Amino acid sequence: MTTVRYDMDGTVGVVTLAKPPHNLIDDQFVEEILIAYREVQAKGCRAILVKSSMRHFCAGADVGSFDKTTFFHRDQEKIEKLLRALEDVSVPTVAAVHGGVLGGGLELALTCDMIIAADTASFGQVEATVGLVPLLGGTQRLVQRVGIARAKEITFLGRRHTPQAFERWDIINLVVPESDLVEVSLTVARQLAAGPTKVIAGIKHLANLAAREGVEAADARQAEINAAIWETRDRQRGFDAFFATGPASAVFEGD
């Protein structure tokens, strides 16, 4: 059974989590998400929207699958490869989340560049309540976004939090009424897809590098990335439009 669907909305690749009943994460589910990412990129997407057709965005890991065949708790190389494949995809990613965004579901959302939440969503890094550490990088990504004291609070206690609290703490970007979630998230994804794709990829690379290795590491790559972007056609389109018709008037084509 296919548990992840994908299609195109113009130049937005829409990846829909569809594993009954609650999108619980296991090895196969993760592999299907990666396949969906690859497929929409092969179709020429310039942004990816990740959403759910189930009651929850993702209510965590399928703990029943945690046997000798599951890699989450034992294969460091595979975990790192998975996280990089999700986090370093060359186009911007937006997670549209509703219902439970718990454990591995929160970790999946945290690999996206932007998170837009329904006002009814519930967030939590809940692994400690069942005797686990967050297995897919949640602890360290919360530290990146909210600082060590709050990240420890969230992961130590395993409480559920409102989307308004997570927005206030700068873990997510925006809270909207649940009825508006798909429309608003698609609007943001379409805006990203209409941007200068290679320029955004350069910005994303520098931001991720700074988050992982610090500002100095990003500074060391700045000139290299600037030089590559300078050669893009979209950079030229931006300059031409600026001088001809003013700021923010360029029509970018992604090359």
C-alpha positions as a Markdown table, in Angstrom:
| # | Residue | x | y | z |
|---|---|---|---|---|
| 1 | Met | 0.0 | 0.0 | 0.0 |
| 2 | Thr | 1.3 | 3.4 | -0.9 |
| 3 | Thr | 1.4 | 5.6 | 2.2 |
| 4 | Val | 2.7 | 8.8 | 0.6 |
| 5 | Arg | 1.1 | 10.5 | -2.4 |
| 6 | Tyr | 2.6 | 13.1 | -4.5 |
| 7 | Asp | 1.5 | 15.4 | -7.4 |
| 8 | Met | 2.2 | 18.8 | -8.8 |
| 9 | Asp | 0.5 | 22.1 | -8.3 |
| 10 | Gly | 2.2 | 24.1 | -11.0 |
| 11 | Thr | 5.8 | 24.2 | -9.9 |
| 12 | Val | 4.9 | 23.2 | -6.3 |
| 13 | Gly | 5.5 | 19.5 | -5.5 |
| 14 | Val | 2.7 | 18.4 | -3.1 |
| 15 | Val | 3.7 | 15.5 | -0.8 |
| 16 | Thr | 0.7 | 14.1 | 1.1 |
| 17 | Leu | 1.2 | 11.7 | 4.1 |
| 18 | Ala | -1.6 | 9.1 | 3.9 |
| 19 | Lys | -0.8 | 6.2 | 6.2 |
| 20 | Pro | -3.8 | 5.2 | 8.3 |
| 21 | Pro | -4.7 | 5.9 | 10.9 |
| 22 | His | -2.1 | 8.5 | 12.2 |
| 23 | Asn | 0.9 | 8.5 | 9.8 |
| 24 | Leu | 3.0 | 6.7 | 12.3 |
| 25 | Ile | 6.7 | 6.6 | 11.2 |
| 26 | Asp | 8.5 | 3.4 | 10.3 |
| 27 | Asp | 11.2 | 2.4 | 7.8 |
| 28 | Gln | 8.9 | 2.0 | 4.8 |
| 29 | Phe | 7.0 | 5.3 | 5.5 |
| 30 | Val | 10.3 | 7.2 | 5.6 |
| 31 | Glu | 11.4 | 5.6 | 2.4 |
| 32 | Glu | 8.2 | 6.5 | 0.7 |
| 33 | Ile | 8.6 | 10.2 | 1.8 |
| 34 | Leu | 12.1 | 10.2 | 0.3 |
| 35 | Ile | 10.8 | 8.7 | -2.9 |
| 36 | Ala | 8.1 | 11.4 | -3.1 |
| 37 | Tyr | 10.7 | 14.1 | -2.6 |
| 38 | Arg | 12.8 | 12.7 | -5.5 |
| 39 | Glu | 9.8 | 12.3 | -7.8 |
| 40 | Val | 8.5 | 15.8 | -7.5 |
| 41 | Gln | 12.1 | 17.2 | -7.9 |
| 42 | Ala | 12.4 | 15.0 | -11.1 |
| 43 | Lys | 9.2 | 16.7 | -12.3 |
| 44 | Gly | 10.8 | 20.1 | -11.9 |
| 45 | Cys | 9.3 | 21.4 | -8.7 |
| 46 | Arg | 10.6 | 24.7 | -7.3 |
| 47 | Ala | 9.1 | 24.2 | -3.8 |
| 48 | Ile | 7.7 | 21.3 | -1.8 |
| 49 | Leu | 4.6 | 21.3 | 0.4 |
| 50 | Val | 4.3 | 18.5 | 2.9 |
| 51 | Lys | 0.8 | 17.9 | 4.3 |
| 52 | Ser | -1.4 | 15.1 | 5.7 |
| 53 | Ser | -4.7 | 13.6 | 4.6 |
| 54 | Met | -5.1 | 11.9 | 7.9 |
| 55 | Arg | -6.6 | 13.1 | 11.2 |
| 56 | His | -3.1 | 14.0 | 12.3 |
| 57 | Phe | 0.0 | 15.4 | 10.5 |
| 58 | Cys | 2.0 | 12.6 | 12.2 |
| 59 | Ala | 1.4 | 11.3 | 15.7 |
| 60 | Gly | 5.0 | 9.9 | 16.1 |
| 61 | Ala | 6.8 | 6.7 | 15.5 |
| 62 | Asp | 5.3 | 3.2 | 15.0 |
| 63 | Val | 6.9 | 1.9 | 18.2 |
| 64 | Gly | 5.6 | -1.6 | 17.3 |
| 65 | Ser | 8.1 | -1.6 | 14.4 |
| 66 | Phe | 11.1 | -1.0 | 16.7 |
| 67 | Asp | 12.7 | -4.4 | 16.4 |
| 68 | Lys | 15.9 | -5.6 | 14.8 |
| 69 | Thr | 14.8 | -4.4 | 11.4 |
| 70 | Thr | 14.4 | -0.7 | 12.4 |
| 71 | Phe | 17.4 | 1.6 | 11.9 |
| 72 | Phe | 16.3 | 4.7 | 13.9 |
| 73 | His | 18.0 | 3.6 | 17.1 |
| 74 | Arg | 21.1 | 1.9 | 15.8 |
| 75 | Asp | 22.3 | 3.1 | 12.4 |
| 76 | Gln | 24.0 | 6.5 | 12.7 |
| 77 | Glu | 25.1 | 6.7 | 9.1 |
| 78 | Lys | 21.6 | 5.9 | 7.8 |
| 79 | Ile | 20.0 | 8.4 | 10.2 |
| 80 | Glu | 22.3 | 11.2 | 9.1 |
| 81 | Lys | 21.7 | 10.4 | 5.4 |
| 82 | Leu | 17.9 | 10.5 | 6.0 |
| 83 | Leu | 18.1 | 13.8 | 7.8 |
| 84 | Arg | 20.3 | 15.4 | 5.1 |
| 85 | Ala | 18.0 | 14.1 | 2.3 |
| 86 | Leu | 15.0 | 15.8 | 3.9 |
| 87 | Glu | 16.7 | 19.0 | 5.2 |
| 88 | Asp | 19.1 | 19.7 | 2.4 |
| 89 | Val | 16.8 | 19.2 | -0.6 |
| 90 | Ser | 17.7 | 22.0 | -3.0 |
| 91 | Val | 14.2 | 23.6 | -3.1 |
| 92 | Pro | 12.4 | 25.3 | -0.2 |
| 93 | Thr | 10.1 | 23.0 | 1.8 |
| 94 | Val | 6.9 | 24.0 | 3.7 |
| 95 | Ala | 5.2 | 21.7 | 6.2 |
| 96 | Ala | 1.4 | 22.3 | 6.7 |
| 97 | Val | 0.5 | 20.6 | 10.0 |
| 98 | His | -2.7 | 19.9 | 11.8 |
| 99 | Gly | -3.8 | 17.5 | 14.6 |
| 100 | Gly | -1.0 | 15.8 | 16.4 |
| 101 | Val | 2.5 | 16.8 | 15.5 |
| 102 | Leu | 4.2 | 14.6 | 18.0 |
| 103 | Gly | 7.6 | 12.9 | 18.3 |
| 104 | Gly | 8.8 | 11.9 | 14.9 |
| 105 | Gly | 6.1 | 14.0 | 13.4 |
| 106 | Leu | 7.5 | 17.1 | 15.0 |
| 107 | Glu | 11.0 | 16.0 | 13.9 |
| 108 | Leu | 9.8 | 15.6 | 10.3 |
| 109 | Ala | 8.3 | 19.1 | 10.4 |
| 110 | Leu | 11.5 | 20.5 | 11.8 |
| 111 | Thr | 13.4 | 19.3 | 8.7 |
| 112 | Cys | 11.3 | 21.7 | 6.6 |
| 113 | Asp | 12.3 | 25.3 | 6.0 |
| 114 | Met | 8.9 | 26.7 | 7.1 |
| 115 | Ile | 6.1 | 25.3 | 9.3 |
| 116 | Ile | 2.6 | 26.5 | 9.1 |
| 117 | Ala | 0.2 | 25.2 | 11.7 |
| 118 | Ala | -3.5 | 24.9 | 12.1 |
| 119 | Asp | -4.8 | 26.6 | 15.2 |
| 120 | Thr | -6.0 | 23.3 | 16.5 |
| 121 | Ala | -2.6 | 21.5 | 16.1 |
| 122 | Ser | -0.9 | 20.0 | 19.1 |
| 123 | Phe | 2.9 | 19.8 | 19.3 |
| 124 | Gly | 5.2 | 17.7 | 21.5 |
| 125 | Gln | 8.6 | 16.0 | 21.6 |
| 126 | Val | 7.1 | 13.2 | 23.6 |
| 127 | Glu | 9.7 | 10.4 | 23.4 |
| 128 | Ala | 10.8 | 10.7 | 27.0 |
| 129 | Thr | 7.4 | 9.7 | 28.2 |
| 130 | Val | 7.9 | 6.2 | 26.7 |
| 131 | Gly | 11.5 | 5.9 | 27.6 |
| 132 | Leu | 13.2 | 7.1 | 24.4 |
| 133 | Val | 15.3 | 10.0 | 23.3 |
| 134 | Pro | 14.1 | 11.8 | 20.1 |
| 135 | Leu | 15.4 | 9.5 | 17.4 |
| 136 | Leu | 15.4 | 11.8 | 14.3 |
| 137 | Gly | 17.3 | 14.9 | 15.5 |
| 138 | Gly | 14.5 | 16.7 | 17.3 |
| 139 | Thr | 16.5 | 17.7 | 20.4 |
| 140 | Gln | 19.3 | 19.4 | 18.5 |
| 141 | Arg | 16.9 | 21.1 | 16.1 |
| 142 | Leu | 14.8 | 22.5 | 18.9 |
| 143 | Val | 18.1 | 23.8 | 20.4 |
| 144 | Gln | 18.8 | 25.5 | 17.1 |
| 145 | Arg | 15.4 | 27.2 | 17.0 |
| 146 | Val | 14.5 | 28.0 | 20.6 |
| 147 | Gly | 17.7 | 27.7 | 22.7 |
| 148 | Ile | 18.9 | 25.0 | 25.1 |
| 149 | Ala | 16.8 | 25.9 | 28.1 |
| 150 | Arg | 13.4 | 25.7 | 26.3 |
| 151 | Ala | 14.5 | 22.7 | 24.2 |
| 152 | Lys | 15.4 | 20.8 | 27.4 |
| 153 | Glu | 12.0 | 21.7 | 28.9 |
| 154 | Ile | 10.2 | 20.5 | 25.8 |
| 155 | Thr | 12.1 | 17.2 | 25.5 |
| 156 | Phe | 12.5 | 16.4 | 29.2 |
| 157 | Leu | 8.8 | 16.8 | 30.1 |
| 158 | Gly | 7.2 | 15.5 | 26.9 |
| 159 | Arg | 4.3 | 17.8 | 27.3 |
| 160 | Arg | 1.9 | 18.9 | 24.5 |
| 161 | His | 2.1 | 22.5 | 23.4 |
| 162 | Thr | -0.2 | 24.8 | 21.5 |
| 163 | Pro | 0.7 | 26.1 | 18.1 |
| 164 | Gln | 0.5 | 29.6 | 19.5 |
| 165 | Ala | 3.3 | 28.8 | 22.1 |
| 166 | Phe | 5.5 | 27.2 | 19.4 |
| 167 | Glu | 5.0 | 30.3 | 17.2 |
| 168 | Arg | 5.9 | 32.6 | 20.1 |
| 169 | Trp | 9.0 | 30.5 | 20.7 |
| 170 | Asp | 10.0 | 30.8 | 17.0 |
| 171 | Ile | 9.8 | 27.0 | 16.4 |
| 172 | Ile | 7.1 | 27.4 | 13.7 |
| 173 | Asn | 6.4 | 30.3 | 11.3 |
| 174 | Leu | 2.7 | 30.9 | 11.3 |
| 175 | Val | -0.6 | 29.8 | 12.9 |
| 176 | Val | -3.8 | 29.9 | 10.8 |
| 177 | Pro | -7.4 | 28.7 | 11.2 |
| 178 | Glu | -7.6 | 25.0 | 10.4 |
| 179 | Ser | -10.0 | 25.7 | 7.5 |
| 180 | Asp | -7.4 | 28.0 | 5.9 |
| 181 | Leu | -4.4 | 25.7 | 6.4 |
| 182 | Val | -4.1 | 24.2 | 2.9 |
| 183 | Glu | -4.9 | 27.4 | 1.1 |
| 184 | Val | -2.4 | 29.5 | 3.1 |
| 185 | Ser | 0.3 | 26.9 | 2.9 |
| 186 | Leu | -0.1 | 26.5 | -0.8 |
| 187 | Thr | 0.0 | 30.3 | -1.3 |
| 188 | Val | 3.3 | 30.4 | 0.6 |
| 189 | Ala | 4.7 | 27.4 | -1.3 |
| 190 | Arg | 3.6 | 29.0 | -4.7 |
| 191 | Gln | 5.3 | 32.3 | -3.7 |
| 192 | Leu | 8.6 | 30.4 | -2.9 |
| 193 | Ala | 8.3 | 28.4 | -6.2 |
| 194 | Ala | 7.9 | 31.7 | -8.1 |
| 195 | Gly | 11.2 | 33.0 | -6.7 |
| 196 | Pro | 14.8 | 32.7 | -7.9 |
| 197 | Thr | 15.2 | 29.0 | -7.2 |
| 198 | Lys | 19.0 | 28.8 | -7.3 |
| 199 | Val | 19.3 | 31.9 | -5.2 |
| 200 | Ile | 17.0 | 30.5 | -2.6 |
| 201 | Ala | 19.0 | 27.3 | -2.7 |
| 202 | Gly | 22.1 | 29.3 | -1.9 |
| 203 | Ile | 20.4 | 31.1 | 1.0 |
| 204 | Lys | 19.2 | 27.8 | 2.3 |
| 205 | His | 22.6 | 26.2 | 2.1 |
| 206 | Leu | 24.2 | 29.1 | 4.1 |
| 207 | Ala | 21.4 | 29.1 | 6.7 |
| 208 | Asn | 21.7 | 25.4 | 7.2 |
| 209 | Leu | 25.5 | 25.6 | 7.4 |
| 210 | Ala | 25.3 | 28.4 | 9.9 |
| 211 | Ala | 22.8 | 26.5 | 12.1 |
| 212 | Arg | 25.0 | 23.4 | 12.1 |
| 213 | Glu | 28.6 | 24.8 | 12.1 |
| 214 | Gly | 28.2 | 28.4 | 13.0 |
| 215 | Val | 28.4 | 31.8 | 11.3 |
| 216 | Glu | 32.2 | 31.4 | 10.6 |
| 217 | Ala | 31.6 | 28.3 | 8.6 |
| 218 | Ala | 28.9 | 30.0 | 6.5 |
| 219 | Asp | 31.1 | 33.1 | 6.0 |
| 220 | Ala | 33.8 | 30.8 | 4.6 |
| 221 | Arg | 31.5 | 29.7 | 1.9 |
| 222 | Gln | 29.9 | 33.1 | 1.2 |
| 223 | Ala | 32.0 | 34.2 | -1.7 |
| 224 | Glu | 31.8 | 30.7 | -3.4 |
| 225 | Ile | 28.0 | 30.7 | -3.2 |
| 226 | Asn | 27.8 | 34.4 | -4.3 |
| 227 | Ala | 29.9 | 33.6 | -7.4 |
| 228 | Ala | 27.7 | 30.7 | -8.4 |
| 229 | Ile | 24.5 | 32.8 | -8.0 |
| 230 | Trp | 26.0 | 35.6 | -10.0 |
| 231 | Glu | 26.1 | 33.3 | -13.0 |
| 232 | Thr | 22.4 | 32.4 | -12.8 |
| 233 | Arg | 19.9 | 33.7 | -15.4 |
| 234 | Asp | 17.5 | 34.6 | -12.6 |
| 235 | Arg | 20.1 | 37.0 | -11.1 |
| 236 | Gln | 20.3 | 38.7 | -14.5 |
| 237 | Arg | 16.5 | 38.8 | -14.7 |
| 238 | Gly | 16.4 | 40.4 | -11.3 |
| 239 | Phe | 18.9 | 43.1 | -12.2 |
| 240 | Asp | 17.3 | 43.8 | -15.6 |
| 241 | Ala | 13.9 | 44.1 | -14.0 |
| 242 | Phe | 15.2 | 46.3 | -11.2 |
| 243 | Phe | 16.6 | 48.9 | -13.6 |
| 244 | Ala | 13.7 | 48.7 | -16.1 |
| 245 | Thr | 10.6 | 48.5 | -13.9 |
| 246 | Gly | 11.8 | 48.7 | -10.3 |
| 247 | Pro | 12.2 | 46.5 | -7.3 |
| 248 | Ala | 10.3 | 43.2 | -7.0 |
| 249 | Ser | 9.2 | 43.3 | -10.6 |
| 250 | Ala | 11.2 | 40.4 | -12.0 |
| 251 | Val | 9.6 | 37.2 | -13.2 |
| 252 | Phe | 12.0 | 34.4 | -12.3 |
| 253 | Glu | 12.2 | 31.1 | -14.1 |
| 254 | Gly | 14.2 | 29.0 | -11.7 |
| 255 | Asp | 17.5 | 28.8 | -13.7 |
